[in-house]
Amino acid sequence: ADPQDHKFSLQEVLDSFSRCLSESKQVYLEHYVAGWRGLVKFLNTLGNVFAFISKDAVGKVKILEGYLDGDSRVHYLTVQSMVQHELDNQLVDVSRRGAHPDSGCRTLLRLHRALRWLQLFLERLRVSGQDDSTSVMCADAYNQSLSQHHPWVVRKAAGLAFCVLPGRTAFFEVMNVGPEERVVSVLGEALPLISEVHRITEALYAQHGLLDLP
Ligand SMILES: CCCCCCCC/C=C\CCCCCCCC(=O)N[C@@H](COP(=O)(O)O)[C@H](O)/C=C/CCCCCCCCCCCCC
C-alpha cells in the first residue's frame, strides 16, 4: 500500500507547515507542497461535490512536484530560490499569459491565495461554538479572500459546495486529532505557523511585483 495513502490527520498538515520555515525564514517548497497534499486528502473525504476543487488543487500540487523532481530541482528548494530562478531566466509570464502558463511562481500564487482562505476559515473554526455552521464560516472566509480572484461561475459553484459541508461535530471528527478541546488547541498551534508562511510569501511576492500574475 502507498504509505501516503492513510487517513487524513490535521497533525500531519501542521507538521508540514511547521517544517516549511528555515531559521532564515526561507520557505521550503517541499514541505509547503506536502502541507497541501495533506489538505487535499482532507478535501477528498468530503465527497464528490468537492471534486472540482480537489482536481484544481491536485493539478497545482502536481505542477510543483514536477519542479521538485525535475532537472532544475536545485533551484526549487525554497520559494525564494524558485522566484529568483524563474525571474532571472524569464520563466514567468508577468503581465499576460504566454509561454509559461505553468510557472512555479503563478502556480504557487494560486495556492498562496487559498492559504489565506484556510487561515481565515481555521480561525473561525477555532473560536466557533457548538451551534455555528461550517458552511457559513467557510463562505465568510472565502468571500473575504479567495473569491475576489475567481470568476462568477467558480464563486457560484464554490458557494453551492459549501452548503453541503458536514456540521461542526462531524467536521472535527474528520480532522482526526481527538476531542474538541484538542482540535481547538491544535488549531491554536497551527494558525501562527500558517500565518507566518503566508506573511513571508506575501512579502516576497509583493517585493517582486508578483501578486497579480495572470
Ligand atoms: C485542516 C482541516 C480543515 C480545513 C481543510 C480544508 C481543506 C481544503 C483543501 C484544499 C482547498 C482547496 C484549494 C483550492 C485551490 C484553488 C486555487 C485557485 O484559486 N484556482 C483557481 C484559479 O486557477 P487558474 O485557473 O488561474 O489556474 C481555479 O479557477 C479554481 C477552481 C476551483 C474552485 C476553487 C474554489 C476554492 C474554494 C475554497 C476551498 C473550499 C474547500 C472547502 C472544504 C472545507
The ligand as an SDF file (V2000), in Angstrom:
LIG
                    3D

 44 43  0  0  0  0  0  0  0  0999 V2000
   -7.2880   21.2940    8.2480 C   0  0  0  0  0  0  0  0  0  0  0  0
   -8.6460   20.8270    8.1360 C   0  0  0  0  0  0  0  0  0  0  0  0
   -9.6870   21.8080    7.8520 C   0  0  0  0  0  0  0  0  0  0  0  0
   -9.6150   22.5050    6.5850 C   0  0  0  0  0  0  0  0  0  0  0  0
   -9.3520   21.6360    5.4380 C   0  0  0  0  0  0  0  0  0  0  0  0
   -9.5200   22.3410    4.1920 C   0  0  0  0  0  0  0  0  0  0  0  0
   -9.1030   21.5010    3.0690 C   0  0  0  0  0  0  0  0  0  0  0  0
   -9.0130   22.3140    1.8570 C   0  0  0  0  0  0  0  0  0  0  0  0
   -8.2290   21.6600    0.8340 C   0  0  0  0  0  0  0  0  0  0  0  0
   -7.9960   22.2520   -0.2860 C   0  0  0  0  0  0  0  0  0  0  0  0
   -8.5020   23.6170   -0.5480 C   0  0  0  0  0  0  0  0  0  0  0  0
   -8.6680   23.8560   -1.9630 C   0  0  0  0  0  0  0  0  0  0  0  0
   -7.6930   24.8070   -2.5100 C   0  0  0  0  0  0  0  0  0  0  0  0
   -8.1770   25.2780   -3.8220 C   0  0  0  0  0  0  0  0  0  0  0  0
   -7.0970   25.9610   -4.5670 C   0  0  0  0  0  0  0  0  0  0  0  0
   -7.7270   26.8850   -5.5250 C   0  0  0  0  0  0  0  0  0  0  0  0
   -6.6990   27.5740   -6.3540 C   0  0  0  0  0  0  0  0  0  0  0  0
   -7.4470   28.5040   -7.2840 C   0  0  0  0  0  0  0  0  0  0  0  0
   -7.8120   29.5870   -6.8740 O   0  0  0  0  0  0  0  0  0  0  0  0
   -7.6860   28.0830   -8.5420 N   0  0  0  0  0  0  0  0  0  0  0  0
   -8.4750   28.8430   -9.4570 C   0  0  0  0  0  0  0  0  0  0  0  0
   -7.5760   29.6520  -10.3620 C   0  0  0  0  0  0  0  0  0  0  0  0
   -6.6740   28.7990  -11.0080 O   0  0  0  0  0  0  0  0  0  0  0  0
   -6.1990   29.1210  -12.5040 P   0  0  0  0  0  0  0  0  0  0  0  0
   -7.3960   28.9290  -13.3720 O   0  0  0  0  0  0  0  0  0  0  0  0
   -5.7240   30.5290  -12.5010 O   0  0  0  0  0  0  0  0  0  0  0  0
   -5.1160   28.1080  -12.7760 O   0  0  0  0  0  0  0  0  0  0  0  0
   -9.3740   27.8990  -10.2330 C   0  0  0  0  0  0  0  0  0  0  0  0
  -10.1440   28.5970  -11.1630 O   0  0  0  0  0  0  0  0  0  0  0  0
  -10.2260   27.2300   -9.1970 C   0  0  0  0  0  0  0  0  0  0  0  0
  -11.0460   26.2800   -9.4300 C   0  0  0  0  0  0  0  0  0  0  0  0
  -11.7070   25.5040   -8.3230 C   0  0  0  0  0  0  0  0  0  0  0  0
  -12.5050   26.2890   -7.3560 C   0  0  0  0  0  0  0  0  0  0  0  0
  -11.7620   26.6960   -6.1240 C   0  0  0  0  0  0  0  0  0  0  0  0
  -12.6920   27.1120   -5.0200 C   0  0  0  0  0  0  0  0  0  0  0  0
  -11.9270   27.1650   -3.7390 C   0  0  0  0  0  0  0  0  0  0  0  0
  -12.8110   27.2620   -2.5670 C   0  0  0  0  0  0  0  0  0  0  0  0
  -12.0460   27.2000   -1.2770 C   0  0  0  0  0  0  0  0  0  0  0  0
  -11.8270   25.8150   -0.7760 C   0  0  0  0  0  0  0  0  0  0  0  0
  -13.0370   25.2310   -0.1490 C   0  0  0  0  0  0  0  0  0  0  0  0
  -12.8010   23.8850    0.4580 C   0  0  0  0  0  0  0  0  0  0  0  0
  -13.8430   23.6130    1.4630 C   0  0  0  0  0  0  0  0  0  0  0  0
  -13.5000   22.4710    2.3520 C   0  0  0  0  0  0  0  0  0  0  0  0
  -13.5450   22.7540    3.7860 C   0  0  0  0  0  0  0  0  0  0  0  0
  1  2  1  0
  2  3  1  0
  3  4  1  0
  4  5  1  0
  5  6  1  0
  6  7  1  0
  7  8  1  0
  8  9  1  0
  9 10  2  0
 10 11  1  0
 11 12  1  0
 12 13  1  0
 13 14  1  0
 14 15  1  0
 15 16  1  0
 16 17  1  0
 17 18  1  0
 18 19  2  0
 18 20  1  0
 20 21  1  0
 21 22  1  0
 21 28  1  0
 22 23  1  0
 23 24  1  0
 24 25  2  0
 24 26  1  0
 24 27  1  0
 28 29  1  0
 28 30  1  0
 30 31  2  0
 31 32  1  0
 32 33  1  0
 33 34  1  0
 34 35  1  0
 35 36  1  0
 36 37  1  0
 37 38  1  0
 38 39  1  0
 39 40  1  0
 40 41  1  0
 41 42  1  0
 42 43  1  0
 43 44  1  0
M  END
$$$$
